[in-house]
Amino acid sequence: MSGVLAGFAVVGAVILAGYIAARLRIGGPETVKALTQTAFFITNPALLFTILAQADLTAVLSAYLPIALFTAIFAALLYVVISRVWFRRPAAETAIGAMAGSYVNANNIGIPIAVYALGNATAVAPVLLVQLLLLTPVYLTILDLSSGRKPSVKNVLTQPFRNPMIIASFLGLAVSWSGRKVPELVWEPLQLLGGAAVPLVLLAFGMSLRGSRPLRASEGRTEVIVATLIKVFVMPATAYVLSRFLFQLDNELVFGAVVMSALPAAQNVFLLAGRYNRGITVARDVILLSSALSVPALILIAWLLT
């Protein structure tokens, strides 16, 4: 328990440093963008590759993959049902709300949380694979159809494989399963780059929190509250029930599955909302609220499960 809380404290301290830097105008939106782009294209893929290349993934992937998939589907369907009964919205807005309530920030927040709270980033890979390979193409297809665009089958099928973290994950899996060692001249630079992933994304996230004021607009307030509650409370509870009672995992794997499901909503939701100009307020506010609530939620989970 103390080790987990210490991990959260380390993560929180770096986020706070980023927030203070933004308040002091050391880093602004351009800095956040530069840090995020660097992490997305360089340091996070390097970290995922080095983690997965030396990990025994058979048991972990077999457990985490279906749990991540079932949990996300249940959360999304729950939002859709509540939306149909309570606040009817067009398909695109419903898709953005469902995505906000079920799509976790596995790359930006999940990697540092996994590294410091779980000991390694192995648990992140199955979540990324499920979201980027299976869920994102579905949401993109719905948004394309709702916006009047004709979705390209080629773009939908190849979109996940244009993501550097997915590419790095697959390469790491291939190395792990092959049993081969990466040459030192390649391995050492990758480890050095991967070591920069956690501080980069935490600083960028802390900087992005400056000036955040969710629920300012009355538009979409109900959807924001529903999606946030599903994201922060329903998803972790679902993951716990599945991992503990259906898959009967040991305590360590149960903790990892619940922690991954308790991560805040992914910033990719806001990017998609902005790209299609649908549900932008809902996406933004769910990300901000779930990010704020995920800290006490993760601490509570650590206290209950460790």
N, C-alpha and C positions, 0 to 999 in steps of 0.2 A: 504493500500500500504506500509506504513512504517513498519508495523508488518511483512509483507511478506519479505521485503528486510532485515529486522533484522534477520529473520529466515535464509535466504540465507547467511547472514554475519556470523552467528554462525556456520553453516555448513562449510563455506569456511575457517573459522579460524581453525577448528579442522583438516580439510584436510591439511591446510598449516602446522600445527604442525606435522602431520605425515610426510609430505615431508621434513621438516627441520630435523626431527629425522633421516630420511633415509640419508640425506646429511651429518649429523654428525656421521653416522654409528652407531647410537643407535639401529636401527632396520634394518635388511636386508631381503632378500627373505624368510628366514626361519621364521622370525618374522611375515611377512605378511601372510604366509601360516598358522601359528599358530592362528593369530587373525581371519583370514577368516574362518578357520575350526571351531573355537570356536563360532563365530557368526552364522555360518550356522547350526550347530548341536545343539546349546544350547540357546544363547541369542535371536536370531531372532525368533525362534519358541516360546520361552516364551513370547516375546513381542506381536507377532501376536495372541497368545491364549488369553492373558489378554485383548487386544484391542477388539477382536471380541466377547469374552464371555460377555462383558457388553455393546455391541453396538446394536442399532436398525438397522438391516441391510436390511429390506425389500425394502425400496425405493432405497438405495444406490446400492445394488446388482442388482436390476432389471434394473438400468440405466447403471452402469459401466460395467457390464459383456458384453452385446452386443456391446457397444462402443469399449471396448478393443479388442474384437474379430474382428469386422468389420475393425477397424483401422489397426490392424496387418495384416489381410488378404489383404487389399488393398495395403499396403506398400510392402508386399512380392510379390504380383502379378505384381505391377508396376516395381519392380526390375527385375523380370523374363522376362517381356515383353521387357524392355530396353536391357537386356542381349541378348535376342534372336535377336534383331534388330541390336544392335551396337557391342557387343563383345561376340561372341559365346563362351561359356565355357561348359565343361562337367557338368553333372547333379549334382555331389557332390559339385563342386566349386560354381555352381549357387545356390544351397541350402544354402551353408554357407553365400554367399553374401546376399541372401534374408533374412536369419535369422538375419544377422548383421544389416540390414536396418529396421527390424520390431520387434526385440526382445529387450525389454527394461530392464534395470538393476533395476528391481523392488525390489529385496531383499537387495542388498548392498547399493544403493543410494536412491532407492524409499522410503524405510522406514524412514531414517532420514529427507529426503525432506518433506515427508508427515507429519511427526511429527512436524517439525518446521515451515513449510510453510502453511500447511492446518489445523494444530491443532491436528490431530490424524492420525493413520496409516490405517484407515478403507479403504481408496481408494486403498491401495496396494493389498489387498486380492483378489478382482476380477481379477486384472491383473495377479497375480501369478497363480490363478486357470486356467485362459484361456491359459497362456503360458505353464504351466506344464502338465495340463490335456489334452489339445486339440492340441496345436501346436508342442510341443516337440516330442510326439510319431510320428507325420507325418515326421518331419525332420529326426528323427532317422531311420525310415523305408527307406527313400530316401537314406540316407548315407549308410545304410547296403546293400541295393540293388546295389548301385553304386560301393561299395568296394568289391563286390563279396560274401559278407556274406549273409547267409540265416537268415532273421530276425525271431526271435522267437515271436510268437503271445503273449505268456505269458509274456515275458520280456517287450514288447511294451505296453501291457495293464496295467501291474503292476508297470512300471517304475515311474509314478508320485506318486504312493502311497508309494514309498520307500523314498520320499523326506520329511525330518522332518518338513519343513515349511508348506507343504501341509497337513500333518497329524495334525499339531498344528492348522492350519486354520479350518479344518473340526471339530476338537474337540471344538474349540472356537465357531463355528457356532452351534454345537449341544447344547452346554451349553446356548447360547443366545436364541435359539428357545425353549428350554425346560423351560426356566424361573427359573431354579434352581441356587442356589448360591454355589460357590466352597468354601469348608471349609477354614477358615483363615490359618490353618497350611500349606495348600497347596498353597493358593493364595499369601501369603506374599513372600515366596521364589521365586515364579514365577515373581512377580512384580519386585523384586530386580534384578533378572537375566535379565528381559526384559529392565530394565533401563540401563544396560550395552551395549545393542545392538547397539545403535546409535554411541556412541564414538568409539566402537571397529571397526565397519565397516568403519567409516570415517578415523580413523588413518591408518587402513590397506590400504585404497584407496590412501591416501596421500603418504604413503611410496612406493606404487607401481608406482607412477608417476616419481620417480627418474630415470633418464637415458632414458626416453621415447622420441623417435624421429620418429614420423610417416612419411610415404612416403619416407623413405630412399631408398627403392628398387623400381626400375621402374616396376617390375613385379606386376601386379594387381593394378597399380595406378589409372586407369580409374574406375575399379570396386569399389575401396575404395572411390573415390570422389562421385560416383553415390549413393552408399549405405549410405554414411554419409549425403548427401543432403536430401535423403529420410527420414532418421532417424531424423535429426534435424529440418527440415522444413516441409516436406510433412505430416509426422505423426501428429504433433500438429495441422496443418491446417485441416486435415481430422477429427480429434477428435472434433475440434471446430464446424465444419459444422454439424457433426452428432449430437452432444450434443445440439447445439443451435437451429438448424432448423428441424432436423428429430425427435429427442426425446423431444425437447422444455423444457430443464431442466432450473432450476433457476441458477442465476449467480454463486452461490457457487459450485454447482455440475459441471457446465461448466468449472469453473476454475480447479477443481480437475481432471476432465477428461483430460483436455489439459496438465496440469502439468505432469500427469502420462505418457502421450504419448511423452512428450518432454524429458524424461529421456534418458541418453546415452545408447548405445548398451550394452547388458549384457555380463559379463565376461564368462558366460556359453558358448557363441558362440566360444570363443577362446579355451575353454576346449574341446568342440566337434571337432573343427578343428584339435586340436592336437591329439585327440584320433584316428581320422581317417586319419590324415596326409594329409588333403585336405584343401586348402584355408586358410592356417595359416596366411600368410602375410595380406590378406584382413581382416580377423577377428581381428587381433591385431591392425592394423592401424585404422579401423573403430571405435573400442572401444576407442582408444586414442584420435582421432580427435573429435568424438561425445562427449566424456567426457569434452574436452576443450571447445567445442562450446555450450554445454548444459547450462553452467553457464550464459553467456550473453543471451541465448535464454530464459531461465527461468525468468531472470530479466525482459526481454522485455515482456514476457507473463504476469508477475505480474503487470507491469506498464499499459498494455493495458486492462486487465480484472478486475482489482481491483480499 
